[in-house]
């Protein structure tokens, strides 16, 4: 991703602020074909109720797991209202997760909210105390000047990586963040997917078609050499 080498493996995604219906819609935006390398759940125990035990059991049953994504971190936190030292509470909870990651040699990615007010140092935009950035190995801040903008900058800093800024833009076609300089934005009056499908039917003089989006994608690729994701085609045609 973004010219960085990755290691393939199973990922557990805990979408704790989503319903199964919303999660399914988002997955269909990316691909209509599932993969055995992704497991999803919309609920789990918090840190005081047995979160670590649940992860232990999952990895015991799925030893090929490389990453656990918690969206969001707040959903698995203990009730720290009685603890007057917010820094201590933040550092302690993240220390538990850091030990869990080291125990299984996996990455635990915690999605966390930002403060609304800006800061000269992007790390200071994290909600909570400085104990959060102090406890974790790496921090990534995705910052947009305006919420409605597709362009953003990913600020990366950590103990084992050099600090850097990665300019990104969100691709509505693939539903992924791509390098900004590799994806110049083009203003098009007609969606390229719709235009390609229209051209196929005109050039092949096909009056009707009955089949899946995958089958239509294969026909268009054979005719024009251009590949379109079936999920994207389904969404655009609907």
Backbone bond lengths (Angstrom), bond angles and torsions (degrees), N, CA, C in turn:
res aa  C-N    CA-C-N  psi(-1)  N-CA   C-N-CA  omega(-1)  CA-C   N-CA-C  phi
1 X - - - 1.466 - - 1.521 108.78 -
2 X 1.361 115.39 130.84 1.464 121.91 179.88 1.531 111.60 52.53
3 X 1.342 115.76 39.55 1.471 123.96 178.85 1.530 113.40 71.15
4 X 1.336 117.98 13.46 1.464 121.26 175.67 1.525 109.22 -104.53
5 X 1.320 115.93 137.48 1.465 120.92 179.80 1.527 109.99 -70.07
6 X 1.329 116.00 141.36 1.452 120.62 178.55 1.524 110.23 -125.12
7 X 1.330 116.06 163.01 1.458 122.03 177.01 1.525 108.39 -111.18
8 X 1.316 115.67 125.45 1.451 119.84 -178.55 1.523 110.85 -77.61
9 X 1.300 116.63 142.39 1.454 121.24 178.13 1.517 110.24 179.54
10 X 1.300 116.56 177.55 1.467 121.03 -178.78 1.518 110.04 -74.82
11 X 1.342 115.15 144.73 1.462 122.12 178.55 1.520 108.79 -125.20
12 X 1.324 116.01 133.86 1.459 122.12 172.83 1.517 107.64 -104.14
13 X 1.342 116.15 117.43 1.464 121.36 -179.31 1.520 109.31 -108.53
14 X 1.328 116.29 115.35 1.458 122.17 178.91 1.532 108.24 -99.03
15 X 1.328 116.24 95.52 1.465 122.44 -178.63 1.524 108.12 -89.64
16 X 1.322 116.05 79.00 1.456 121.47 -167.24 1.525 113.61 -81.59
17 X 1.331 118.25 -6.16 1.461 121.52 176.03 1.526 111.15 -109.04
18 X 1.332 116.98 9.11 1.464 121.24 -175.94 1.524 111.31 -115.76
19 X 1.311 115.09 161.59 1.453 122.08 168.88 1.525 107.61 -97.72
20 X 1.334 117.18 166.46 1.461 119.56 177.45 1.528 111.21 -62.09
21 X 1.340 116.40 -34.21 1.468 119.87 -179.25 1.525 111.05 -65.62
22 X 1.332 116.92 -45.68 1.468 119.85 179.10 1.519 110.77 -65.50
23 X 1.316 116.56 -40.30 1.463 120.73 179.24 1.521 110.56 -62.28
24 X 1.330 116.79 -41.03 1.462 120.32 179.51 1.529 111.05 -65.06
25 X 1.334 116.89 -41.49 1.467 119.76 178.96 1.521 110.89 -60.93
26 X 1.324 116.77 -42.08 1.462 119.92 -179.34 1.526 111.80 -67.09
27 X 1.321 115.98 -38.66 1.462 119.27 178.13 1.527 110.94 -65.82
28 X 1.331 117.16 -37.79 1.466 120.74 179.58 1.524 111.49 -68.86
29 X 1.335 117.59 -25.17 1.457 119.94 174.83 1.525 111.10 -66.75
30 X 1.324 115.91 -27.79 1.465 120.39 -177.67 1.519 111.09 -91.14
31 X 1.332 117.12 -44.63 1.463 120.32 -177.69 1.518 109.39 -165.37
32 X 1.332 115.82 143.93 1.466 119.04 175.94 1.529 111.50 -90.84
33 X 1.320 115.85 -2.71 1.459 120.85 178.73 1.525 109.36 -105.86
34 X 1.327 116.25 125.32 1.454 120.22 -179.31 1.526 112.08 -75.64
35 X 1.318 116.06 172.95 1.456 121.14 177.63 1.527 108.91 -140.65
36 X 1.304 115.58 142.32 1.464 120.12 178.55 1.523 112.03 -73.66
37 X 1.338 117.46 -7.94 1.462 121.31 -179.18 1.522 113.25 -88.12
38 X 1.335 117.55 3.60 1.460 120.57 179.49 1.515 110.19 -128.77
39 X 1.333 115.00 125.79 1.464 121.33 174.18 1.527 107.32 -119.69
40 X 1.324 116.69 137.11 1.456 121.33 -177.93 1.522 111.13 -125.32
41 X 1.330 114.96 150.35 1.459 121.41 174.71 1.518 107.92 -149.66
42 X 1.334 116.67 152.63 1.458 120.56 -179.24 1.526 112.09 -112.08
43 X 1.339 117.53 3.75 1.458 119.96 175.80 1.522 109.86 -153.59
44 X 1.324 115.09 152.84 1.473 121.42 176.47 1.517 107.34 -162.41
45 X 1.316 116.55 172.66 1.459 121.09 177.77 1.527 109.91 -77.92
46 X 1.335 116.66 157.75 1.459 118.61 176.19 1.528 110.11 -88.30
47 X 1.308 116.25 -178.84 1.464 120.77 -172.88 1.527 112.69 -63.67
48 X 1.328 118.02 -29.63 1.465 120.20 -178.67 1.522 112.54 -86.69
49 X 1.334 116.80 -12.95 1.468 120.26 -175.83 1.516 113.81 -103.56
50 X 1.350 117.87 -9.17 1.453 118.79 178.85 1.517 115.36 127.21
51 X 1.336 117.28 26.27 1.468 120.25 178.71 1.526 111.26 -57.04
52 X 1.326 116.34 -46.34 1.472 120.08 -177.34 1.527 111.34 -63.40
53 X 1.321 116.96 -36.45 1.467 120.18 177.84 1.527 110.59 -64.69
54 X 1.332 116.86 -39.16 1.468 120.65 178.04 1.523 110.94 -63.04
55 X 1.330 116.31 -42.29 1.463 119.91 179.37 1.533 110.10 -67.76
56 X 1.330 117.25 -39.55 1.470 120.71 176.68 1.528 110.60 -56.36
57 X 1.327 115.68 -45.51 1.465 120.65 -178.58 1.521 111.14 -66.37
58 X 1.336 116.16 -42.20 1.473 119.81 -179.19 1.530 110.59 -62.04
59 X 1.326 116.84 -45.40 1.458 119.87 -177.31 1.527 111.05 -71.37
60 X 1.316 117.13 -30.92 1.458 119.82 174.67 1.526 110.49 -61.70
61 X 1.337 116.42 -37.45 1.463 121.51 178.34 1.523 113.14 -85.11
62 X 1.342 116.31 -16.98 1.475 121.41 -179.08 1.527 109.10 -134.49
63 X 1.325 117.63 72.04 1.469 120.86 -174.21 1.523 114.30 -64.62
64 X 1.347 117.61 -14.16 1.461 120.79 179.69 1.523 112.41 -83.87
65 X 1.322 117.67 4.51 1.465 121.84 -178.68 1.526 111.02 -63.69
66 X 1.343 115.94 133.41 1.464 121.83 178.91 1.522 112.54 -114.38
67 X 1.350 116.49 -24.16 1.461 118.91 -175.03 1.518 111.03 -148.45
68 X 1.345 115.08 143.72 1.460 122.64 171.66 1.526 106.73 -123.23
69 X 1.336 116.34 124.38 1.466 121.51 -179.66 1.525 108.02 -107.73
70 X 1.325 116.39 125.07 1.463 122.13 178.99 1.527 108.20 -110.50
71 X 1.323 116.48 113.01 1.462 121.91 -176.42 1.537 108.06 -125.51
72 X 1.333 118.23 94.42 1.445 126.91 11.12 1.527 110.63 -118.17
73 X 1.353 115.33 169.73 1.460 122.21 -179.99 1.525 111.20 -58.51
74 X 1.340 116.96 -37.62 1.461 121.29 -177.24 1.525 112.17 -58.07
75 X 1.333 117.08 -30.02 1.462 121.87 -175.73 1.526 113.19 -69.84
76 X 1.326 118.62 -20.50 1.471 119.92 -179.37 1.524 111.75 -109.21
77 X 1.326 116.79 5.10 1.461 119.69 -177.56 1.520 111.46 -76.37
78 X 1.336 114.95 153.27 1.445 120.70 173.77 1.523 108.81 -78.80
79 X 1.314 116.50 165.30 1.459 121.09 176.49 1.525 108.74 -76.56
80 X 1.335 114.82 104.89 1.470 119.32 -176.75 1.525 112.06 -97.89
81 X 1.342 116.69 16.03 1.464 119.56 -176.21 1.530 112.60 -64.47
82 X 1.335 115.45 -29.00 1.468 118.91 -178.36 1.532 112.21 -85.06
83 X 1.309 116.67 -9.43 1.462 120.81 -178.76 1.521 108.96 -95.17
84 X 1.318 116.65 116.07 1.454 119.62 -177.32 1.505 114.24 -73.27
85 X 1.321 118.23 -18.58 1.457 121.63 -177.25 1.523 109.22 -99.30
86 X 1.340 116.48 95.83 1.458 121.15 -176.75 1.524 111.24 -65.90
87 X 1.339 117.11 -38.88 1.461 121.10 179.36 1.521 110.49 -59.52
88 X 1.326 116.12 -45.62 1.459 120.60 -179.18 1.520 111.48 -63.28
89 X 1.342 116.52 -41.09 1.462 120.55 -179.73 1.526 111.18 -65.26
90 X 1.336 116.57 -44.55 1.467 120.80 178.97 1.526 110.71 -61.31
91 X 1.305 115.74 -48.09 1.473 120.88 -176.19 1.531 110.79 -64.76
92 X 1.334 117.15 -39.73 1.465 120.94 -177.94 1.524 111.07 -66.36
93 X 1.342 117.11 -46.48 1.461 120.18 -177.86 1.526 111.53 -64.51
94 X 1.302 116.35 -42.09 1.466 119.61 179.71 1.523 111.02 -70.42
95 X 1.324 116.83 -29.19 1.457 120.16 175.36 1.523 111.50 -63.90
96 X 1.331 116.71 -37.20 1.472 121.53 177.10 1.532 109.55 -62.69
97 X 1.330 116.71 -44.64 1.466 120.62 -179.21 1.520 111.58 -69.63
98 X 1.321 116.49 -35.57 1.463 119.85 177.81 1.531 110.57 -64.40
99 X 1.322 117.28 -41.52 1.464 120.80 177.24 1.521 111.48 -64.86
100 X 1.349 115.63 -36.63 1.462 120.32 178.14 1.525 110.88 -64.54
101 X 1.324 116.75 -41.28 1.466 120.87 178.30 1.524 111.18 -65.14
102 X 1.331 116.41 -41.67 1.461 120.28 179.55 1.521 111.52 -67.47
103 X 1.322 116.58 -36.29 1.466 121.61 -179.94 1.520 111.50 -59.89
104 X 1.323 116.98 -41.44 1.463 121.37 -176.76 1.529 113.07 -102.98
105 X 1.344 116.55 -0.23 1.476 121.78 -178.67 1.529 110.83 54.31
106 X 1.326 114.83 51.99 1.457 121.63 178.01 1.526 108.71 -125.47
107 X 1.329 115.73 170.41 1.458 121.48 171.35 1.521 108.36 -99.80
108 X 1.324 116.85 133.19 1.461 121.57 172.23 1.521 107.15 -111.77
109 X 1.322 115.92 114.35 1.464 121.76 -178.89 1.517 108.70 -101.70
110 X 1.333 116.36 117.24 1.456 122.21 -178.99 1.523 109.26 -103.24
111 X 1.327 116.89 121.00 1.462 120.78 174.61 1.522 107.33 -86.16
112 X 1.335 115.79 128.98 1.465 120.16 -174.28 1.521 109.38 -136.75
113 X 1.317 116.36 151.92 1.462 121.35 -177.20 1.532 111.09 -81.52
114 X 1.326 114.66 157.54 1.462 122.05 175.76 1.523 109.82 -106.73
115 X 1.331 114.95 156.29 1.455 119.28 172.22 1.533 109.25 -71.13
116 X 1.305 116.02 154.07 1.461 120.00 -179.92 1.525 111.53 -71.68
117 X 1.333 117.10 -34.85 1.454 119.05 180.00 1.524 110.39 -77.79
118 X 1.324 115.68 146.43 1.456 120.70 -179.30 1.522 112.11 -78.61
119 X 1.330 116.09 178.43 1.463 122.23 178.52 1.516 108.57 -157.65
120 X 1.323 116.33 149.64 1.461 119.93 178.86 1.522 110.95 -65.09
121 X 1.335 117.30 -34.92 1.458 122.78 173.99 1.532 107.82 -101.51
122 X 1.328 118.35 113.66 1.468 120.48 -176.46 1.524 113.65 -54.79
123 X 1.335 118.55 -30.19 1.464 121.03 -179.67 1.526 111.21 -61.45
124 X 1.328 116.44 -30.18 1.465 120.13 179.90 1.525 112.59 -72.99
125 X 1.330 117.50 -2.92 1.458 121.17 177.81 1.518 112.09 -83.64
126 X 1.335 117.64 -9.41 1.468 120.67 179.83 1.526 111.00 -65.07
127 X 1.328 116.60 135.81 1.458 121.08 175.46 1.531 109.15 -68.81
128 X 1.323 116.56 133.17 1.455 120.25 -179.31 1.518 111.51 111.55
129 X 1.317 115.80 -166.87 1.456 120.96 -177.99 1.527 110.92 -88.06
130 X 1.324 115.24 173.99 1.459 120.28 176.67 1.528 111.89 -70.70
131 X 1.338 116.48 -5.45 1.460 119.95 176.14 1.518 112.17 -63.59
132 X 1.338 117.33 -25.02 1.467 121.07 179.89 1.521 110.06 -67.30
133 X 1.328 117.29 -53.73 1.466 120.15 -178.73 1.522 111.77 -69.69
134 X 1.333 117.39 -25.54 1.465 120.61 179.63 1.522 112.08 -73.87
135 X 1.331 116.90 -31.90 1.465 120.30 -173.20 1.518 113.33 -85.45
136 X 1.328 117.83 -31.95 1.469 120.09 -173.34 1.525 111.24 -83.30
137 X 1.332 115.97 159.59 1.462 120.70 178.65 1.521 111.87 -75.68
138 X 1.339 116.33 -38.39 1.460 120.64 -176.95 1.521 109.95 -142.44
139 X 1.322 115.44 148.89 1.456 121.85 177.99 1.516 108.87 -128.80
140 X 1.336 115.82 133.28 1.461 121.57 178.80 1.525 108.12 -125.29
141 X 1.316 117.06 122.31 1.453 122.46 -179.49 1.521 108.99 -113.50
142 X 1.330 117.19 118.51 1.461 121.53 176.69 1.528 107.52 -95.66
143 X 1.319 115.72 112.86 1.460 120.85 -172.02 1.518 110.61 -119.06
144 X 1.333 114.76 128.55 1.464 121.34 174.06 1.527 108.81 -119.33
145 X 1.334 116.78 141.95 1.463 119.79 177.83 1.524 110.60 -66.13
146 X 1.347 115.91 -38.02 1.455 121.65 176.81 1.521 108.51 -130.61
147 X 1.318 116.08 144.01 1.461 120.71 -177.43 1.529 111.99 -62.23
148 X 1.336 116.12 -28.93 1.460 120.71 -176.32 1.529 112.95 -85.26
149 X 1.313 117.71 -5.80 1.465 120.84 -177.55 1.527 111.09 -79.56
150 X 1.333 115.53 146.02 1.468 120.70 174.69 1.521 111.51 -83.70
151 X 1.329 116.53 -26.24 1.466 120.74 -178.05 1.530 109.93 -80.59
152 X 1.330 115.57 143.87 1.461 120.66 179.31 1.527 109.13 -154.37
153 X 1.321 115.44 167.99 1.465 121.79 175.37 1.519 108.41 -123.29
154 X 1.332 115.97 130.02 1.459 121.36 177.37 1.523 108.53 -98.77
155 X 1.334 116.04 112.15 1.461 121.47 177.56 1.526 108.44 -89.89
156 X 1.335 116.81 126.15 1.465 122.29 -176.29 1.524 109.48 -121.54
157 X 1.303 116.42 129.97 1.458 120.52 176.25 1.519 108.80 -150.73
158 X 1.331 117.01 152.27 1.459 119.54 -179.30 1.503 112.39 176.65
159 X 1.324 114.68 176.90 1.464 120.49 -177.26 1.527 112.48 -70.62
160 X 1.321 116.94 -35.45 1.462 120.30 -172.96 1.526 113.45 -111.17
161 X 1.321 117.37 8.50 1.460 121.06 178.32 1.526 109.20 -130.47
162 X 1.299 115.73 154.47 1.452 119.06 175.62 1.526 109.00 -80.63
163 X 1.313 116.51 148.26 1.459 120.19 179.16 1.518 109.73 -71.47
164 X 1.310 115.96 134.98 1.456 120.11 179.80 1.510 110.37 -155.39
165 X 1.332 115.08 164.42 1.450 122.85 177.33 1.527 108.16 -121.20
166 X 1.318 116.88 127.33 1.463 121.98 -178.06 1.529 108.66 -113.15
167 X 1.349 118.14 115.16 1.469 120.40 178.22 1.524 110.35 -77.69
168 X 1.328 116.25 124.56 1.462 121.61 -175.79 1.523 110.87 -127.01
169 X 1.307 114.91 161.73 1.461 121.45 171.83 1.523 107.40 -140.52
170 X 1.329 116.54 140.92 1.454 120.39 -178.65 1.521 109.48 -84.30
171 X 1.336 115.96 123.69 1.456 121.91 178.49 1.522 109.30 -90.92
172 X 1.326 117.14 114.02 1.460 120.46 177.80 1.522 110.92 -69.97
173 X 1.342 116.86 -19.72 1.463 120.34 179.28 1.524 111.05 -70.93
174 X 1.334 116.64 -47.89 1.463 120.52 -177.06 1.526 113.38 -101.99
175 X 1.361 116.79 -5.43 1.474 121.72 -177.64 1.521 111.35 57.39
176 X 1.324 116.84 41.26 1.461 121.89 178.80 1.532 109.23 -138.45
177 X 1.321 115.08 159.78 1.464 120.84 173.27 1.527 108.44 -87.49
178 X 1.319 117.22 126.24 1.463 122.31 -179.99 1.513 109.23 -120.96
179 X 1.333 116.08 161.33 1.453 120.30 178.50 1.523 110.26 -61.29
180 X 1.306 116.66 131.29 1.457 121.18 -172.93 1.522 112.39 -62.70
181 X 1.328 117.72 -41.36 1.466 119.34 -176.19 1.527 112.30 -74.93
182 X 1.342 117.70 -10.27 1.458 120.53 177.20 1.522 112.33 -98.12
183 X 1.322 116.30 -0.04 1.453 119.18 -176.47 1.529 110.04 -138.09
184 X 1.350 117.57 69.29 1.462 119.32 178.77 1.524 110.24 -61.01
185 X 1.323 115.40 132.32 1.462 119.35 -177.44 1.526 110.15 -74.26
186 X 1.314 116.25 131.25 1.455 122.20 179.69 1.526 108.80 -115.20
187 X 1.310 115.10 136.99 1.456 119.86 176.72 1.528 107.66 -90.22
188 X 1.322 117.05 114.91 1.455 121.56 -177.99 1.518 108.60 -124.92
189 X 1.340 116.16 133.22 1.455 120.62 -179.54 1.515 111.02 -74.61
190 X 1.329 117.66 -33.75 1.457 122.47 -179.90 1.520 108.63 -114.68
191 X 1.321 116.27 133.04 1.456 119.88 178.56 1.533 109.72 -59.37
192 X 1.343 118.76 131.85 1.470 120.79 -176.91 1.532 113.49 -60.35
193 X 1.330 117.34 -31.77 1.465 119.98 178.53 1.525 110.61 -65.62
194 X 1.327 116.38 -48.14 1.455 121.00 179.34 1.524 110.76 -63.23
195 X 1.325 116.50 -40.49 1.461 120.60 179.94 1.525 111.36 -62.98
196 X 1.320 116.73 -39.50 1.462 120.91 -178.86 1.531 111.41 -68.61
197 X 1.328 115.82 -41.20 1.460 119.83 178.31 1.532 109.97 -64.81
198 X 1.325 115.99 -42.70 1.459 120.73 178.92 1.527 111.34 -60.99
199 X 1.331 116.10 -42.65 1.467 120.36 179.84 1.519 111.58 -64.73
200 X 1.337 116.38 -36.82 1.466 119.79 -179.93 1.528 110.93 -61.12
201 X 1.335 115.69 -48.55 1.465 118.93 -177.99 1.533 111.58 -65.90
202 X 1.340 116.65 -35.43 1.464 119.55 179.48 1.522 111.29 -69.41
203 X 1.337 116.87 -46.30 1.462 120.97 -175.20 1.525 112.12 -72.49
204 X 1.323 117.19 -33.24 1.476 119.60 179.59 1.530 111.66 -91.00
205 X 1.342 115.75 -5.49 1.467 121.53 -179.36 1.528 111.46 53.91
206 X 1.316 114.36 40.84 1.461 120.71 177.74 1.520 109.02 -84.47
207 X 1.330 116.34 123.28 1.466 120.55 -178.12 1.525 112.48 -82.62
208 X 1.322 116.40 -32.33 1.455 118.89 179.47 1.531 109.38 -151.78
209 X 1.311 114.91 163.52 1.466 120.68 179.76 1.513 108.35 -148.17
210 X 1.311 116.89 135.33 1.465 122.35 176.78 1.527 107.48 -132.46
211 X 1.305 117.07 112.91 1.457 120.66 -177.99 1.517 110.34 172.35
212 X 1.309 116.36 -175.36 1.468 121.56 -178.11 1.520 110.84 -84.22
213 X 1.339 115.16 165.16 1.459 120.28 176.82 1.526 110.90 -63.08
214 X 1.333 116.42 -34.05 1.466 120.53 178.62 1.524 110.63 -64.60
215 X 1.341 116.87 -42.67 1.471 120.57 179.27 1.525 111.46 -64.55
216 X 1.327 116.65 -40.11 1.460 119.97 178.20 1.525 110.74 -67.01
217 X 1.318 116.94 -37.33 1.468 120.90 177.79 1.523 111.01 -62.43
218 X 1.330 116.49 -40.97 1.467 120.69 179.62 1.525 111.15 -66.15
219 X 1.341 117.49 -38.00 1.467 120.78 177.88 1.531 111.10 -65.88
220 X 1.329 116.44 -42.46 1.466 120.46 179.83 1.525 110.69 -66.74
221 X 1.330 116.85 -39.31 1.470 119.91 179.06 1.526 110.93 -64.87
222 X 1.326 116.70 -40.02 1.468 120.47 178.58 1.525 111.42 -67.15
223 X 1.336 116.33 -31.82 1.462 119.89 -177.00 1.525 113.24 -84.16
224 X 1.344 116.53 -39.44 1.465 120.03 -173.95 1.519 113.80 -114.17
225 X 1.339 116.70 -17.04 1.465 120.00 -176.35 1.514 113.41 83.46
226 X 1.327 116.89 -0.87 1.468 121.62 -179.50 1.521 110.19 -98.03
227 X 1.323 115.68 132.45 1.462 120.38 -178.10 1.515 110.21 -102.24
228 X 1.322 116.48 132.10 1.463 122.70 177.28 1.518 108.50 -122.91
229 X 1.316 115.66 137.79 1.463 119.61 177.40 1.526 109.29 -66.10
230 X 1.324 118.17 129.23 1.471 120.79 179.36 1.518 113.57 -56.02
231 X 1.333 116.74 -39.25 1.472 119.48 -178.61 1.521 110.82 -64.30
232 X 1.361 115.88 -38.20 1.456 119.69 179.20 1.518 110.43 -66.84
233 X 1.336 115.98 -40.72 1.451 119.89 -179.80 1.527 111.15 -63.97
234 X 1.321 117.49 -43.31 1.459 121.58 179.31 1.525 110.86 -58.70
235 X 1.329 115.93 -46.57 1.447 120.79 -177.97 1.524 111.44 -64.32
236 X 1.328 116.84 -45.40 1.468 120.79 -177.86 1.521 111.64 -67.58
237 X 1.315 118.13 -39.68 1.475 120.54 -178.77 1.527 110.41 -69.14
238 X 1.316 116.72 -37.71 1.462 119.36 177.03 1.524 111.08 -64.43
